Amino acid sequence: MLTLTCPCCGITADETELHPGGEAHLKRVGPGSSAEAFETYLFARSNPKGVHFERWRHAYGCGKWFLAARCTATLEVFGTYLAQNAAPPPEILAAIRARRPDWTPTAIAPRDPEPAERPNE
């Protein structure tokens, strides 16, 4: 069972007390964005086997959102941190590198939902 520590209230809770919120560090699209950019924001998500950054809500606790870094294959948790962080803090990245020396950060910066430009047809 997945167990996470809420960085807001400090309580360690199993996944039955938490609510998943999907992939972390997504760049939100605003008014004036294209339909393609909005579609990409809504539906295009990475689904890696390995290290993944996710949003979680402490639903049956303090009710606040936080972010977690974990391995999707083993449920190993590398750490949790406040949702206000635009990128994982250095101590989370250090914890990941300590346990996964071959890991390289590929998608921890906010992803741009704009689709790649298409050549003129």
C-alpha positions in Angstrom: 0.0 0.0 0.0 1.2 3.5 -0.8 2.0 5.6 2.2 2.8 9.4 2.0 3.6 12.0 4.6 1.7 15.2 4.2 4.2 18.1 4.3 1.5 20.5 5.4 0.4 18.8 8.6 3.1 16.2 9.0 0.8 13.2 9.2 1.8 9.9 7.5 -1.3 8.5 5.8 -2.0 5.6 3.5 -3.6 6.1 0.1 -7.1 5.5 1.5 -6.9 8.9 3.3 -5.5 10.7 0.2 -6.9 11.7 -3.2 -4.7 11.6 -6.3 -4.6 14.7 -8.4 -2.6 13.5 -11.4 0.7 14.6 -12.8 2.5 17.5 -11.1 4.3 20.5 -12.6 1.9 20.9 -15.6 1.8 24.3 -17.3 -1.8 25.5 -17.2 -3.2 27.1 -20.4 -5.1 30.4 -20.1 -7.6 32.4 -22.1 -6.6 32.9 -25.7 -4.9 29.5 -26.0 -5.7 27.4 -29.0 -8.1 24.4 -28.9 -5.1 22.1 -29.5 -3.2 23.6 -26.5 -6.2 23.1 -24.3 -6.7 19.5 -25.5 -3.1 18.8 -24.8 -3.3 20.2 -21.3 -6.4 18.2 -20.5 -5.5 14.8 -22.0 -1.7 14.5 -22.7 0.0 13.1 -19.7 3.2 11.2 -19.2 2.8 7.7 -17.9 6.4 6.7 -17.0 7.5 3.5 -15.5 9.8 4.7 -12.8 10.2 8.1 -11.1 7.1 10.2 -11.4 5.9 13.5 -9.8 2.3 13.6 -8.7 -0.3 15.8 -7.0 -2.1 14.5 -3.9 -4.7 15.9 -1.6 -4.9 14.9 2.1 -8.7 14.4 1.8 -9.3 12.9 5.3 -6.8 15.1 7.1 -5.9 18.7 6.6 -7.4 18.9 3.1 -4.4 20.5 1.5 -2.8 19.7 -1.8 0.9 18.6 -1.9 3.3 16.9 -4.4 5.0 13.6 -4.2 7.9 12.0 -6.0 7.6 8.2 -6.2 8.4 5.2 -8.4 5.4 3.9 -10.3 6.8 0.4 -10.6 7.7 -0.2 -6.9 5.6 2.5 -5.0 8.8 3.7 -3.4 8.3 7.2 -2.2 11.3 9.6 -2.5 9.6 12.4 -0.7 6.7 14.9 -0.5 6.8 18.7 -0.8 4.4 21.7 -0.8 2.3 22.2 -3.9 3.5 25.8 -4.2 6.9 24.6 -5.5 7.3 25.1 -9.3 9.9 22.3 -9.4 11.0 19.5 -7.0 13.2 20.9 -4.2 16.9 19.9 -4.2 16.5 17.5 -1.3 13.9 15.5 -3.3 16.2 15.3 -6.3 19.1 14.2 -4.1 16.9 11.5 -2.6 16.0 10.2 -6.1 19.6 10.3 -7.3 20.8 8.5 -4.1 18.4 5.6 -4.8 18.4 5.7 -8.6 22.0 6.9 -9.7 21.1 6.3 -13.4 18.0 8.6 -13.2 18.0 11.8 -15.2 15.3 14.4 -14.8 13.4 14.6 -18.1 10.0 16.2 -17.3 10.3 18.0 -14.0 10.1 21.5 -15.4 6.6 22.7 -16.3 5.6 21.2 -19.6 4.5 23.6 -22.4 1.1 22.3 -23.7 1.6 24.0 -27.0 1.8 21.3 -29.8 4.8 21.2 -32.0 4.6 23.4 -35.1 3.5 21.5 -38.1 5.0 22.2 -41.5 2.7 23.8 -44.1 0.8 21.2 -46.0 
